[in-house]
Amino acid sequence: CILDDQPSVNHRTQAITILDQPIRRPTNSLGAFTIMENSASSDYHALQLTVLRRLSRGFQLSSNWTWSHAIDQVSDMFDTRGFSALPENSTRPAEDRASANFDARHRMTGFLTWNGFRQWSFALTVEFQTGQPYTVNTVEDLNGDGNLTDRRQGIGRNTSRAAGIGTADAAITRSFSFGSSKSVDARMEVFNVFNRTIPGIPVRILESPGFGTSYDT
């Protein structure tokens, strides 16, 4: 509803005001362009522990735990579901230094085998890992650089994490001997013993109706 005697003049004035807003780009006469350079840096820190019990009386165990932290300014050249490849501020890419897109703070893997009596054997493998980091972005171009890579104040790059990975697989085997040199094995395998669903990276755009919700695995 226009409450004015000269709507056409007001409309023109408003349009000029919008077009006259300064574009905060290093070179205002150029549109968006891409520069690839090797100026970024990365670091990786890790602590690794291993527990091993060699085969003794039919029992064997091995487990590995890694605590690590991968840090960089950019991890990939192309956008993926969890992040944008471009920095929030192209003139200050160092401000995007944070946990890498592939950072897994904790990871544990292991297996257990047991060769029991009467030709029975059992095997168990496990894998646990903290979730993948992702960045919460906004649809607004807050810094006016023409790229929709901005974050709300107080939200850093890769400060959120998806659900962790946790799975266990088991196998039971029974061996039947025929004579001194022949045998047949009957084996049953169960994958994802605990029937755990691992959701994918949730919707990460702040203004999206499904923000924070995972729709697949």
Salt bridges, closest charged atoms under 4 A:
ASP43 OD2 - ARG97 NH2 2.23
ASP72 OD1 - ARG157 NH2 2.91
GLU88 OE1 - ARG151 NH2 3.06
GLU95 OE2 - ARG92 NH1 3.59
ASP96 OD1 - ARG151 NH2 3.38
ASP103 OD2 - ARG105 NH2 3.09
ASP103 OD2 - ARG161 NH2 2.38
GLU127 OE2 - ARG107 NH1 2.91
GLU140 OE2 - ARG152 NH2 2.23
GLU189 OE2 - ARG187 NE 2.62
GLU207 OE2 - ARG152 NH2 3.55
ASP216 OD2 - ARG81 NH1 2.71
